[in-house]
């Protein structure tokens, strides 16, 4: 497997894969704004694949770097800020999209706070990126099949995302503070 990955590296570096993933996000947003929801789902899936592949390749090929870490996290947050409001705007419900983006940002921020205190990043909870993007892809596919339920389905997605996001944030904060307090005792 490593031999194949080393050959793959001559084609694309992990950082280039991160850039392709973010370009897929921009493409997905353009598709969403033009109501091409199935194409948006495919572009979002491409983003999710690139997001998992870039770090995996960097670790396996011993190419991890601070730049790669920075690109990964900045592109992830920008993707949240772009995609969720784009869907809201396309459906005439921009505010819920912005609120979901803010929930994504805070959830990720709390997860990264673990690194500040010397722990590994907390990616736990039902609002972890992979889960929310899987739901997003499913929702976009459904949008492409049945346009009569778009707004109602999006409302449910928003309420659920905000609730699950809040629970994820609280759970991550609880774990973080419990760990820090136990260390200090």
C-alpha positions, -999 to 999 in steps of 0.1 A, spaced: 0 0 0 28 24 9 45 18 -24 13 27 -42 9 59 -21 45 69 -29 37 67 -66 5 87 -59 25 114 -43 43 121 -76 9 131 -90 -5 151 -60 8 162 -27 -13 162 5 -15 200 4 -27 199 -33 -54 174 -23 -65 199 4 -67 226 -22 -87 204 -45 -111 196 -16 -116 233 -10 -121 240 -47 -148 212 -45 -165 232 -18 -166 263 -39 -180 243 -68 -206 228 -45 -217 263 -33 -220 274 -69 -241 244 -77 -263 250 -46 -269 286 -55 -280 275 -90 -302 247 -76 -281 219 -91 -284 199 -59 -272 165 -71 -241 180 -86 -236 199 -53 -239 166 -34 -212 151 -57 -189 181 -52 -195 179 -14 -186 142 -15 -154 151 -33 -146 176 -6 -152 150 21 -130 124 4 -102 150 -1 -105 160 35 -99 125 47 -73 117 21 -50 147 26 -41 140 62 -40 102 57 -14 106 29 6 131 48 9 108 78 16 76 57 42 94 35 57 112 65 48 145 49 29 161 78 36 198 81 23 228 99 13 243 66 -8 212 59 -24 213 93 -32 250 88 -46 244 53 -67 215 65 -83 235 94 -87 268 75 -103 251 45 -126 230 68 -139 262 85 -142 281 53 -162 252 39 -186 254 68 -189 292 64 -196 288 27 -218 257 23 -244 261 50 -253 297 43 -253 289 6 -281 264 11 -300 288 33 -297 315 7 -307 292 -21 -339 283 -1 -346 318 11 -336 310 47 -302 326 51 -302 331 89 -305 294 98 -276 287 74 -255 313 92 -265 299 126 -254 264 115 -221 278 102 -215 295 136 -223 263 154 -198 244 132 -172 270 140 -178 269 177 -179 231 178 -146 229 159 -131 256 181 -139 236 212 -125 205 196 -92 222 188 -90 237 223 -79 202 235 -46 207 216 -40 239 235 -40 219 268 -19 191 254 -46 167 244 -55 153 210 -82 171 191 -117 162 201 -137 151 170 -164 134 190 -201 139 189 -229 136 164 -220 171 150 -185 160 140 -177 171 105 -179 138 88 -215 132 102 -228 167 94 -214 165 58 -229 130 53 -262 144 63 -257 174 41 -249 151 11 -280 130 17 -301 162 20 -288 175 -13 -296 143 -30 -331 144 -17 -334 180 -28 -325 169 -63 -352 142 -63 -381 161 -47 -383 198 -48 -416 200 -29 -401 191 4 -369 212 2 -378 240 26 -394 217 52 -365 192 51 -341 221 54 -360 234 84 -357 200 101 -320 199 92 -315 233 107 -333 225 140 -316 191 143 -281 206 134 -285 233 160 -297 209 187 -271 183 179 -244 209 175 -252 224 209 -251 189 225 -218 182 208 -203 215 221 -215 209 256 -201 173 255 -167 185 242 -165 213 268 -175 188 296 -147 164 285 -122 192 282 -129 208 316 -131 174 333 -97 164 319 -81 198 328 -96 198 363 -85 162 370 -49 171 359 -48 200 384 -58 179 414 
